[in-house]
Amino acid sequence: QVQLVESGGGLVQPGGSLRLSCAVSESILSINVMGWYRQAPGKQRELVATITSGGSTNYNDSVKGRFTISRNNARNTVYLQMNSLKPEDTAVYYCNAQKYDIRWREIRGYWGQGTQVTVSS
């Protein structure tokens, strides 16, 4: 139902910046929670940041002060601005949407295909 397409990943040097984008197939105002997750090789997927339909944000402690999640409602796009990148930020970053499905009467989750972020000198 909800389609998500991430973009903006790439190779950056430590201390550098990168902005990821997540294009959503419908109004993000209809999505309860949008979020970014990441998964490094050999590790579990972890939450990076979330933003609710009301605009409230939440961050993983490891990225607080460095990453910022934001949105452009007119463009149906969610962003993740990443500054002061560290090698440990290297991972595949996934966009996630949590939306109440009136048919199934439950919150359903949707995932994008992911975009690779590599922080290395």
ZINOR-V131454 format. One record per residue. RES is the residue in one small letter. SS is DSSP state (H for helix, E for strand, - for the rest). PHI is phi in radians with two decimals (999 if undefined). NEAR is the number of other C-alpha atoms within 10 Angstrom. Layout:
res->RES ss->SS phi->PHI near->NEAR
res->RES ss->SS phi->PHI near->NEAR
This chain:
res->q ss->- phi->999 near->8
res->v ss->- phi->-1.64 near->18
res->q ss->- phi->-1.87 near->15
res->l ss->E phi->-2.21 near->21
res->v ss->E phi->-2.29 near->18
res->e ss->E phi->-1.56 near->24
res->s ss->E phi->-2.73 near->18
res->g ss->- phi->1.82 near->14
res->g ss->- phi->-1.24 near->18
res->g ss->E phi->2.89 near->14
res->l ss->E phi->-1.75 near->14
res->v ss->E phi->-2.36 near->18
res->q ss->- phi->-1.45 near->14
res->p ss->- phi->-0.94 near->17
res->g ss->- phi->1.55 near->14
res->g ss->- phi->-1.42 near->14
res->s ss->- phi->-2.25 near->16
res->l ss->E phi->-2.71 near->17
res->r ss->E phi->-2.12 near->16
res->l ss->E phi->-1.67 near->21
res->s ss->E phi->-2.17 near->21
res->c ss->E phi->-2.25 near->26
res->a ss->E phi->-1.54 near->19
res->v ss->E phi->-1.92 near->22
res->s ss->- phi->-1.32 near->13
res->e ss->- phi->-2.54 near->15
res->s ss->- phi->-0.99 near->13
res->i ss->H phi->-1.24 near->24
res->l ss->H phi->-1.24 near->15
res->s ss->H phi->-1.54 near->11
res->i ss->- phi->-1.69 near->18
res->n ss->- phi->-1.13 near->15
res->v ss->E phi->-2.46 near->21
res->m ss->E phi->-1.87 near->29
res->g ss->E phi->-2.66 near->25
res->w ss->E phi->-2.06 near->26
res->y ss->E phi->-2.18 near->19
res->r ss->E phi->-2.50 near->22
res->q ss->E phi->-2.47 near->19
res->a ss->- phi->-1.61 near->16
res->p ss->- phi->-0.96 near->9
res->g ss->- phi->1.35 near->6
res->k ss->- phi->-2.17 near->9
res->q ss->- phi->-1.32 near->9
res->r ss->- phi->-1.18 near->15
res->e ss->E phi->-2.27 near->14
res->l ss->E phi->-1.25 near->18
res->v ss->E phi->-1.82 near->23
res->a ss->E phi->-2.83 near->23
res->t ss->E phi->-2.38 near->24
res->i ss->E phi->-2.48 near->21
res->t ss->E phi->-1.52 near->17
res->s ss->- phi->-1.07 near->15
res->g ss->- phi->-1.49 near->9
res->g ss->- phi->1.74 near->13
res->s ss->- phi->-1.27 near->10
res->t ss->E phi->-2.09 near->16
res->n ss->E phi->-2.55 near->15
res->y ss->E phi->-2.29 near->18
res->n ss->- phi->-1.13 near->13
res->d ss->H phi->-0.98 near->10
res->s ss->H phi->-1.21 near->11
res->v ss->H phi->-2.06 near->17
res->k ss->- phi->-1.04 near->12
res->g ss->- phi->1.50 near->11
res->r ss->- phi->-2.02 near->12
res->f ss->E phi->-1.89 near->21
res->t ss->E phi->-2.39 near->19
res->i ss->E phi->-1.69 near->23
res->s ss->E phi->-2.61 near->20
res->r ss->E phi->-2.60 near->18
res->n ss->E phi->-2.17 near->11
res->n ss->H phi->-1.09 near->12
res->a ss->H phi->-1.14 near->9
res->r ss->H phi->-1.66 near->12
res->n ss->- phi->0.92 near->15
res->t ss->E phi->-2.32 near->21
res->v ss->E phi->-2.00 near->23
res->y ss->E phi->-2.08 near->22
res->l ss->E phi->-2.31 near->23
res->q ss->E phi->-1.51 near->14
res->m ss->E phi->-2.03 near->20
res->n ss->- phi->-2.05 near->17
res->s ss->- phi->0.85 near->15
res->l ss->- phi->-1.13 near->22
res->k ss->- phi->-2.08 near->18
res->p ss->H phi->-0.96 near->15
res->e ss->H phi->-1.23 near->12
res->d ss->H phi->-1.43 near->20
res->t ss->- phi->-1.06 near->20
res->a ss->E phi->-3.11 near->21
res->v ss->E phi->-1.55 near->18
res->y ss->E phi->-1.77 near->27
res->y ss->E phi->-2.04 near->26
res->c ss->E phi->-1.56 near->29
res->n ss->E phi->-2.35 near->26
res->a ss->E phi->-2.22 near->24
res->q ss->E phi->-2.04 near->19
res->k ss->E phi->-2.36 near->18
res->y ss->E phi->-1.26 near->15
res->d ss->E phi->-1.76 near->12
res->i ss->- phi->-1.16 near->8
res->r ss->- phi->-1.19 near->6
res->w ss->- phi->-1.60 near->8
res->r ss->- phi->0.96 near->8
res->e ss->E phi->-2.76 near->11
res->i ss->E phi->-1.38 near->13
res->r ss->E phi->-2.04 near->13
res->g ss->E phi->-1.84 near->14
res->y ss->E phi->-2.31 near->14
res->w ss->E phi->-2.21 near->18
res->g ss->- phi->-1.48 near->19
res->q ss->- phi->-1.43 near->14
res->g ss->- phi->1.69 near->22
res->t ss->E phi->-2.39 near->21
res->q ss->E phi->-1.40 near->19
res->v ss->E phi->-2.09 near->22
res->t ss->E phi->-2.14 near->20
res->v ss->E phi->-1.93 near->20
res->s ss->- phi->-2.76 near->16
res->s ss->- phi->-1.53 near->9
